[in-house]
């Protein structure tokens, strides 16, 4: 089996397992993950925070987004473009989001963007992580390209059952600085 096929098979299996998770347990886990992110020194010291808007079984990030608004941090969220590229777009409230590419909530057109280099702290999704921060993403390369260009402290979030001893990686795959699970 090629590396590409291995990644595809693992993605399919993890998506299946994610759909089978107990929603009551997930809600508890989401709360614990959120609390742990908000307690990180790197997060508390950050002026500009990049955070994905959760979708499709990912850990819930709305509490992190709300904390950014409440604490006066500049919050930027991704807006997907073509060929695995994305913009980091400043939002002032959840009302600035609309359904975008892949059905994910994204910032409306016309909002300001920031350069990836301006971001201090980034919350990064994945289907799975290893304890040392290697990640198995959705397969589009969006976050690998982002992490290659930012100097931000990167924090991966996922459920503990998806922290694996190893995930198949290629030379362009980027790891996060820290992984948080429940």
C-alpha positions as CSV (number, residue, x, y, z in Angstrom):
1,X,0.0,0.0,0.0
2,X,1.4,3.4,-0.9
3,X,1.7,6.2,1.6
4,X,-1.1,8.1,-0.1
5,X,-3.4,5.0,0.1
6,X,-2.4,4.4,3.8
7,X,-3.3,8.0,4.6
8,X,-6.6,7.7,2.8
9,X,-7.5,4.5,4.6
10,X,-6.6,5.9,8.0
11,X,-8.7,9.1,7.3
12,X,-11.7,7.0,6.4
13,X,-11.4,4.9,9.5
14,X,-11.0,7.9,11.8
15,X,-14.0,9.7,10.3
16,X,-16.0,6.6,10.9
17,X,-14.9,6.4,14.5
18,X,-15.5,10.1,15.0
19,X,-19.1,9.8,13.8
20,X,-19.6,6.9,16.4
21,X,-18.5,9.0,19.4
22,X,-21.1,9.5,22.1
23,X,-22.3,13.1,21.8
24,X,-22.6,13.5,25.6
25,X,-19.0,12.4,26.1
26,X,-17.9,14.7,23.3
27,X,-19.5,17.7,25.0
28,X,-17.5,17.0,28.2
29,X,-14.3,16.5,26.2
30,X,-14.9,19.7,24.3
31,X,-15.3,21.6,27.5
32,X,-12.0,20.1,28.9
33,X,-10.1,20.8,25.6
34,X,-11.3,24.4,25.6
35,X,-10.3,25.0,29.2
36,X,-6.8,23.6,28.6
37,X,-6.3,25.8,25.5
38,X,-7.4,28.9,27.4
39,X,-5.0,28.1,30.3
40,X,-1.9,28.0,28.0
41,X,0.6,30.8,28.7
42,X,1.1,31.0,24.9
43,X,-2.6,31.6,24.4
44,X,-2.9,34.1,27.2
45,X,0.1,36.2,26.0
46,X,-1.1,36.2,22.4
47,X,-2.4,39.3,20.8
48,X,-3.4,37.7,17.4
49,X,-5.0,34.3,17.6
50,X,-5.8,32.0,14.6
51,X,-8.5,29.4,15.3
52,X,-10.5,27.1,13.0
53,X,-14.2,27.0,13.2
54,X,-15.1,23.5,14.2
55,X,-17.0,21.3,11.7
56,X,-17.9,17.7,11.1
57,X,-16.9,16.0,14.3
58,X,-13.9,18.2,15.2
59,X,-13.5,19.4,18.8
60,X,-15.8,22.4,19.4
61,X,-13.9,25.7,19.1
62,X,-16.7,28.3,19.7
63,X,-15.7,28.7,23.3
64,X,-12.2,29.6,22.2
65,X,-13.5,32.0,19.6
66,X,-15.8,33.7,22.2
67,X,-12.9,34.0,24.7
68,X,-10.9,35.8,22.0
69,X,-13.8,38.3,21.5
70,X,-14.2,38.8,25.3
71,X,-10.5,39.3,26.0
72,X,-9.9,41.8,23.2
73,X,-7.6,39.5,21.2
74,X,-7.5,40.0,17.4
75,X,-9.2,36.8,16.1
76,X,-8.5,35.4,12.7
77,X,-10.1,32.4,11.1
78,X,-9.4,30.6,7.9
79,X,-11.1,31.1,4.6
80,X,-10.2,28.4,2.1
81,X,-9.1,29.3,-1.4
82,X,-8.2,27.1,-4.3
83,X,-5.2,24.7,-4.4
84,X,-4.9,24.2,-0.7
85,X,-4.3,27.8,0.1
86,X,-6.2,29.8,2.7
87,X,-6.4,33.4,4.1
88,X,-6.4,34.4,7.7
89,X,-9.3,36.7,8.1
90,X,-10.1,39.0,11.0
91,X,-13.6,38.6,12.5
92,X,-15.3,40.7,15.2
93,X,-18.2,38.3,16.0
94,X,-19.7,35.0,14.9
95,X,-22.0,37.1,12.7
96,X,-19.1,37.6,10.4
97,X,-19.2,33.9,9.4
98,X,-21.2,32.3,6.6
99,X,-21.2,28.8,5.0
100,X,-18.2,28.5,2.6
101,X,-16.1,25.9,0.9
102,X,-16.9,22.3,2.0
103,X,-19.9,23.7,4.1
104,X,-17.5,25.1,6.7
105,X,-18.4,28.4,8.4
106,X,-16.0,31.0,6.9
107,X,-15.6,34.7,7.1
108,X,-17.7,36.8,4.8
109,X,-16.0,38.6,1.8
110,X,-14.6,42.0,2.4
111,X,-13.2,41.5,5.9
112,X,-9.5,42.3,6.5
113,X,-6.8,39.7,6.3
114,X,-3.6,39.4,8.2
115,X,-0.3,37.9,7.1
116,X,0.5,34.5,8.7
117,X,3.6,36.0,10.2
118,X,1.5,38.3,12.3
119,X,-0.2,35.5,14.2
120,X,1.0,34.7,17.7
121,X,-1.0,31.5,18.5
122,X,-2.8,29.1,16.2
123,X,-5.4,26.4,17.1
124,X,-5.0,23.7,14.4
125,X,-7.3,20.8,13.6
126,X,-6.5,17.3,12.4
127,X,-8.1,13.9,12.2
128,X,-5.3,12.5,14.3
129,X,-2.1,13.6,16.0
130,X,0.9,11.8,17.6
131,X,2.1,12.9,21.0
132,X,5.0,14.7,19.4
133,X,2.7,16.8,17.2
134,X,2.7,15.0,13.8
135,X,-0.7,15.3,12.3
136,X,-3.0,13.6,9.8
137,X,-5.1,16.3,8.3
138,X,-8.0,16.1,5.9
139,X,-5.7,15.8,2.9
140,X,-5.9,19.3,1.3
141,X,-2.6,20.6,2.6
142,X,-4.1,23.8,3.8
143,X,-2.6,23.7,7.3
144,X,0.7,22.3,6.2
145,X,1.1,25.4,3.9
146,X,-0.1,27.7,6.7
147,X,2.3,26.3,9.3
148,X,5.2,26.5,6.9
149,X,4.7,30.2,6.7
150,X,3.8,31.2,10.3
151,X,6.0,31.6,13.3
152,X,3.0,31.2,15.6
153,X,2.9,28.7,18.5
154,X,0.7,26.0,17.0
155,X,-1.6,24.0,19.2
156,X,-3.4,20.9,17.9
157,X,-6.7,19.9,19.4
158,X,-8.3,16.5,19.1
159,X,-10.0,13.8,21.2
160,X,-7.6,11.5,23.0
161,X,-8.7,8.4,21.1
162,X,-7.2,10.0,18.0
163,X,-3.8,10.6,19.5
164,X,-1.9,7.8,17.9
165,X,1.6,6.4,18.3
166,X,2.3,7.2,14.7
167,X,0.6,8.6,11.6
168,X,1.9,8.3,8.0
169,X,3.8,11.5,7.1
170,X,5.6,13.0,4.1
171,X,8.3,15.5,3.9
172,X,5.9,18.5,3.5
173,X,3.8,17.5,6.5
174,X,4.2,19.9,9.4
175,X,3.9,19.1,13.1
176,X,2.3,21.3,15.8
177,X,4.2,22.6,18.8
178,X,1.7,21.1,21.3
179,X,-1.3,18.7,21.3
180,X,-4.3,19.1,23.6
181,X,-6.9,16.5,24.2
182,X,-9.4,15.9,27.0
